[in-house]
Each structure stands twice: as C-alpha cells, then as structure tokens.
Amino acid sequence: MKLLGIPLRKPGPFELTGACAMAVGLWFAALGLMHAEKMALDASDAGGLLLVIVWACVSTRLGIRVDRGGRHVAANFLVSGFLIAGYRAALAVVA
C-alpha cells in the first residue's frame, strides 16, 4: 500500500502501543509548556493537539518520516489536515 508514492509498512501491535504511549507523554509535555507560558487552550484545542501528536507518532511507524523529503512532509500535512477537519466537523455536530 502506498500514500503519495510512499510505501507504507504494517507495524506490529507493540510498535503501535509504544507510539501511542509516547504520543500521550508528548501531549502532556506540550500541555505543561502551554500552561507554563499561560497560553489559552480549551478542551477542543487540546483534543486536536492530541490527535495530531498521535498521528505524528503513528505515521513514523507506518514509514512516513518528515526527515525523508517533501513527499513525506506533504503526506503528514495532508493526513493531519484531514484529521483536524474531521475532528472539527464532529465537534460541530455534537455541539
């Protein structure tokens, strides 16, 4: 399977679990830094941040690495944009 010409690999369950655990740790660190800098952040923004951080960690396990060139960066931005758009649409439907 390919995404924008990037061959994707199938990660194992332990790789995905580790990526998600790392994403939650990075999310807590980002929230802590934002709180220390007194940045305004509501619950929906924190949820969107978590979604993008989880995608960034999982995408690396799928073989999409931003240090490998423009296609990888474009794929990361494309999927992140779709995730945020879907998240915002879901929030609009629920609210």
N, C-alpha and C positions, 0 to 999 in steps of 0.2 A: 504494500500500500504506500502511496506517495501523497505528499501535500506540497504543492508548488514545486514539484520536482525533487523534493527531499524524501529519500527513502526512510520510512518510519520503522522502528523496531518494536517488538512486543515485550514490554518489561514484565518481570515477574511480580508476584504479589508482595514480596518483601521489599522490592525496589519501590513500588508504589506506596507502601506503608511508610517507608523511610522518607520518601519525598513529601508526603502529606504531613508527617511529624515535623520535618524541617520547615515546611511552609507555615505551620502554626507557630513555631518558635520565632520565625522571621516576622510574622504578623504581630505577635506580642511585642517584639522589639520595636517595630515601626510604630505601634500604638503608644509605647512608652516614650519614644522620642517625640512624637507629636504632642503628647501630653506635657512633656518637659518643656517644649517650645511654645506651649499654650496655643496650639493650633486648634481651631474649631473643627470638630469632627462628630457628625451624628451617626446613628446606628446604620443607616443605609450606606453611607460612605465607607464605614468600617467593613461592612459586608462586601462591598465592591472591591475594596482593597484586599480582603482575604481571597476573593475569587481570583483576582489577577495574580496574587502571590502563589496560590495553589497551582494555577496554570503554568506559571514560570518554572516551578519545581518539577511538575509532572512532564512538561514539554522537554526538559532536558533528558529525562528517562526515555522519552519517545524518540530522541535523536535530533530534536530541534534545538540547536545551540547557537546563541546570538554571536558567539565568537567565530563562527564559521562563514560569515559573509552575509550579503544583502538578502538573499532568499530566506535565510533563517530568521533574520530580523523582521522581514516582511510577513512571514508566516506567524511569528509571535505576535506582531501588532494586529494582524488580521483576526486571529482567533481571540485575542484579548478584547478587541473591539466588538466582536460578535457576542462574547460572554457578557460584557458590560451592557450592551444594547438589550440582550435578553433579560438580564437582571433588572434593568430599569423598567422594561416593559412588564415584567412580573410584579414589580413593586407598584406600578401604576394600576394594574388590575386588582391587586389585593387592597390597596388603599382607597 
